[in-house]
Amino acid sequence: MTARRVAPVIPDAAPGHRRQGKSGFGRPMPLASPPGRPEVVYGFGRIDASGRVADRATIAALGWRGGDRLTLTAEAGVMIARRDPGGMVTVPARPYVVIPAALRQRCGLRAGDHVLLAAVSGQDTLTAYSFTVVDQAMRAHVPLPRREEGRS
């Protein structure tokens, strides 16, 4: 008895389909909002060498546009950007926020760090939380198991 050959399935290379080597290409991830709080939208970003952090969907949820002025504040592991006509930082034409070097140093954020972004439309704020802060918050609610010695 001979088996029938099954033709390989090759994905379509049409626009909107993911291509190998093109990270982020395709449809954007849906916006993440906690149940009952549609005014909060979460996303992820990565701080580049110039202090830029971007997540188009999160910033778009706030309605921020190029030329808007922002006031930035910081504390350990957290940066808060608030739209403010008297702010010292300007939103560029492309949707991202630049965290100045002195502010990054003050809150302990470095180039390459990934951050959880929280956009709160009712307060017109975008908050970037370091993963250290997110981990501390998670451990405060549910203790995560520690890695056993000798295991990776």
N, C-alpha and C positions, 0 to 999 in steps of 0.2 A: 504494500500500500504506500502510495506516495502522498506526502502532505502538500497542500497548496501553499504557495509562497504568499506571504502577506506584504503588501507594499508598505514602505516606510511612510510615516506621517511626518511631513515637512511643513512647519508653520509658514503661513503666508507672510511675506515681507512687506505687506501693505502698510501705509502710515497708521500709526497707533498701535502697532504690534511691537513687542520688545525685540530688540536686536542684541546679539552677543557683543559685549564690549561697550555698549552705550548705556552706562548707568543712568537711571532716572528717565530714560526714554519711554514714552508711552503715556498712558493715562495717569493723572495724578492720583495719589491716595485720597480716599474720602476724608473730609474734615472730621476730627474726633472731638466730640463734645460729650461731657458727662450727662447722664440722664437727668432731665429736669433743669438743666442749666445751659440752654442753647446760646446764651451770651458769652460762654467760654469756649474757645477753640484751641485745641492742642496740636502741636506739630514738633518736628525735630529740626535742628540746624547744627551746623559745624562752624566754628570760628576759624576764619582763615588768617593768614599771616598779617593782613592789614586790619584785622579786627572786625571784618564784615561777618555778619551772620544773617542767613536768609532762609525763609520758608515762604514762598510766594502765597500759598493758600492762607497761612496764618496772618500775614500782613494784609492780604486782600480782605480778609474777614473784618479788619478794622477800618477799611476804606482809606488807608493812608495812601497818599500820592506823592510823586516827586515834588519837592519844594516845601512840603509840610515841615514844620519845625518841631523838634523834640527836646525834652528835658530828660536827661539820664541820671539815675541814682544807682547806688550799689551798696551791697553789704556782702558778707562772706558767702561766696558761691552764687550770688543772685544779682542780676542787673535788671532794672526796671526802666523802660522807655515810655514816656507819656507825651501825647501830642500837646504842644504848648506854643502859642504864637510867639512867645518870648524866648523859646528854647535856643540852645547854642548849637545843636546838631540838626542838619537838614537831611530829610529823606531824599536820596538820589532818584533819578528817573527810573532806575530798575529797583524792584522792591526788596531792599535789604536795609539793615541798620548797621551803622559803624559804631563799635564800642571803642572809644579812645584808649590809648595804651595806659594812661594813668588810671583810668577807671577799671580796666581789665586787671591791672596789677593790684588795685585796692580790693577787688572782690575775688581774686585768685583764679581768674579765667585766663587760659593760654591758647595760643594758636593751635589748632588741631582738636581742641576740646569739643565734644558733642554736648549739646544743651537741649533740654526740654523747653519748648516755647509755649507760653500760655497767653493768648490774646483775649482780653476782656473788653468787649465792645462798650458796655455800659460805663466803664471807667476810662475808655480810650487808652488802654495800656497794653504793652507787650512785655512780658517778663521772661527772662532767660534763666533757667535753673541748671546749675552744673549737675552732672550725674552723681557727684558726691552728696549734694543736698537731696536729690531724689532718693538715693540709697538710704540716707539717714531718716527721711520721712517714712520710707517703706519699713525699715527696721523698727521704728517707733510703733507701728501698728501690728506688724506680724514679724516676729523674729525669723530671719532667714537662716537656714542651716549653715554652719561654718564648714569649710573644707577640712577634711581629715588630714592629719599629718601624713606625708608621703604620697598623697593622691593629688592628681592634677585635674 
